Amino acid sequence: MRQRFHFICLLIVAAILLPAVSRAQSGSVEKRESGRTTTTSVTPLRQGVLMRNGKMMEIQGKGYAPLTKARTFPNGSTLQPNGTLTVTGGEAIQLNEGDRLDLQGNLTRSPVVIQRNTTVTGDTTGIGKQLLQAQQMNERLKLLQEKQRVLQRKSELLQQTVQSKPDAASLKKLDADISALQKQIAAQEQKKQ
């Protein structure tokens, strides 16, 4: 009985380690992200300066031009091209994506939505196979765990049988459960081939 238990434990460990070994043999996959930034403002800013895609941009009509030199506003604040705003009290504030200043120098913080596109390149053909194999291994592991549970219950009943009168009906039910689980495992093995 102990040999069966050790064999089942060995199968479970093999089921867990097999996907890790197959992953070590796969090709490389490179992931790149690109995208653009959009603000969620309802009213567009027609004049002023806006932090857009990490750069300070002056709004000119319907277009944008990069801020190339420091700009001082009527309220006394100064904006650097790197996005640092120095207010009249001397406090320096770093502007974030979507933040904007009107022509008077008043700061408006704006929530930002970043739209991203992800491109995966490289040897991706094995990923689908590996996912399918992992799913099959997971199903097999569940069946083996259930079989282990039933065998453990049978072992407990057999130990009780030695100490007291045998319970034939319970033993027959457990044998039927083990037989059904073995058929399911065999059917799964045939699917893989």
C-alpha positions in Angstrom: 0.0 0.0 0.0 2.8 2.4 0.8 4.4 1.6 -2.6 1.2 2.9 -4.3 1.2 6.0 -2.2 4.8 6.7 -3.0 4.1 6.1 -6.7 1.2 8.5 -6.7 3.3 11.1 -4.9 6.0 10.6 -7.6 3.4 11.2 -10.3 2.2 14.4 -8.7 5.7 15.8 -8.4 6.4 14.8 -12.1 3.2 16.5 -13.1 4.2 19.7 -11.4 7.8 19.7 -12.7 7.1 18.8 -16.3 5.8 22.2 -17.4 8.8 23.9 -15.9 11.2 21.7 -17.8 9.3 22.3 -21.1 9.3 26.1 -20.5 13.1 26.1 -20.2 13.4 24.8 -23.8 11.1 27.4 -25.4 12.2 30.3 -27.6 12.4 33.9 -26.7 9.4 36.3 -26.7 9.8 40.0 -26.8 7.1 42.4 -25.6 6.8 46.0 -26.8 4.4 48.6 -25.7 3.4 51.8 -27.6 0.5 54.1 -27.2 -0.6 57.7 -26.8 -1.9 59.8 -24.0 -5.3 61.5 -24.1 -6.9 63.7 -21.4 -10.4 63.2 -20.2 -11.2 66.9 -20.1 -14.7 67.9 -21.4 -13.8 71.4 -22.4 -10.6 71.7 -24.5 -8.0 74.2 -23.5 -7.7 76.7 -26.3 -4.7 78.6 -25.0 -1.9 77.9 -22.5 0.5 75.1 -21.9 -0.1 71.3 -21.5 2.0 68.4 -20.4 1.5 65.9 -23.3 3.3 62.6 -23.8 6.0 63.7 -21.2 6.7 67.1 -22.9 5.5 70.6 -22.2 3.5 71.8 -25.2 2.2 75.2 -26.0 -1.3 75.2 -27.4 -1.5 77.2 -30.6 -4.9 77.2 -32.3 -5.6 73.6 -33.2 -2.0 72.4 -32.9 0.8 72.1 -30.4 4.4 73.4 -30.3 7.0 72.2 -27.8 8.0 74.7 -25.0 11.7 75.4 -25.7 12.5 78.0 -23.0 11.2 79.0 -19.6 8.0 81.0 -19.5 6.8 83.4 -16.8 3.1 83.9 -16.3 1.2 87.1 -15.1 0.5 85.5 -11.7 4.4 85.2 -11.1 4.8 81.5 -11.6 7.6 80.3 -14.0 7.4 77.1 -16.0 10.5 75.3 -17.2 10.6 73.1 -20.4 11.1 70.0 -18.3 7.7 70.5 -16.6 8.8 72.2 -13.3 6.5 74.9 -12.2 7.8 77.4 -9.7 5.0 79.3 -8.0 5.3 82.8 -6.5 6.0 81.4 -3.0 9.1 79.6 -4.3 7.5 76.1 -4.2 8.5 73.9 -7.1 5.8 71.6 -8.5 6.5 68.9 -11.1 3.7 68.7 -13.6 2.3 65.3 -14.6 0.8 64.0 -17.8 -2.4 66.0 -18.6 -1.7 68.9 -16.3 -2.2 72.3 -17.9 -1.7 76.0 -17.3 -3.9 78.8 -18.7 -2.5 82.1 -19.9 -2.6 83.5 -16.4 -0.5 80.6 -15.0 -3.3 78.8 -13.1 -2.6 75.1 -12.8 -5.3 72.6 -13.6 -4.7 69.0 -12.8 -6.3 66.6 -15.2 -6.9 62.8 -15.0 -5.2 61.0 -17.9 -6.0 57.9 -19.8 -3.1 56.1 -21.4 -4.0 54.0 -24.4 -1.5 51.2 -24.9 -0.9 48.7 -27.6 1.1 45.6 -26.9 2.9 43.6 -29.6 4.3 40.2 -28.9 7.0 39.0 -31.3 9.3 36.0 -31.5 8.5 32.3 -31.2 4.9 32.3 -30.0 3.8 29.1 -31.6 4.7 27.0 -28.6 2.7 29.1 -26.1 -0.6 27.7 -27.2 0.7 24.2 -27.0 2.2 24.8 -23.6 -1.1 26.2 -22.3 -3.0 23.2 -23.6 -0.4 20.8 -22.0 -0.6 22.7 -18.7 -4.4 22.5 -18.8 -4.2 18.7 -19.4 -1.6 18.3 -16.7 -3.8 20.2 -14.3 -6.8 18.0 -15.1 -4.6 14.9 -14.6 -3.3 16.2 -11.3 -6.9 16.7 -10.1 -7.8 13.1 -11.0 -4.6 11.8 -9.3 -5.4 13.8 -6.2 -8.9 12.4 -6.2 -7.5 8.9 -6.6 -5.1 9.5 -3.8 -8.0 10.6 -1.6 -10.0 7.5 -2.4 -7.0 5.2 -1.8 -6.3 6.9 1.5 -9.9 6.3 2.5 -9.6 2.7 1.4 -6.4 2.3 3.4 -8.2 3.7 6.5 -11.1 1.2 6.0 -8.7 -1.7 5.6 -6.9 -0.7 8.8 -10.3 -0.6 10.6 -11.1 -3.9 9.1 -8.1 -5.5 10.7 -9.3 -4.2 14.1 -13.0 -4.9 13.6 -15.5 -6.6 11.3 -14.9 -5.9 7.5 -17.3 -3.5 5.8 -17.7 -5.1 2.4 -20.1 -2.6 0.9 -17.8 0.4 1.6 -14.8 -1.5 0.2 -16.7 -2.4 -3.0 -17.8 1.3 -3.4 -14.2 2.5 -3.0 -13.0 -0.2 -5.5 -15.6 1.1 -8.0 -14.5 4.7 -7.4 -10.8 3.7 -8.0 -11.8 1.8 -11.2 -13.7 4.8 -12.5 -10.9 7.2 -11.8 -8.4 4.9 -13.5 -10.7 4.8 -16.6 -10.8 8.6 -16.6 -7.0 8.8 -16.4 -6.6 6.2 -19.2 -9.1 8.1 -21.4 -7.2 11.3 -20.8 -3.9 9.6 -21.8 -5.5 8.4 -25.0 -6.7 12.0 -25.8 -3.1 13.2 -25.6 -1.9 10.6 -28.2 
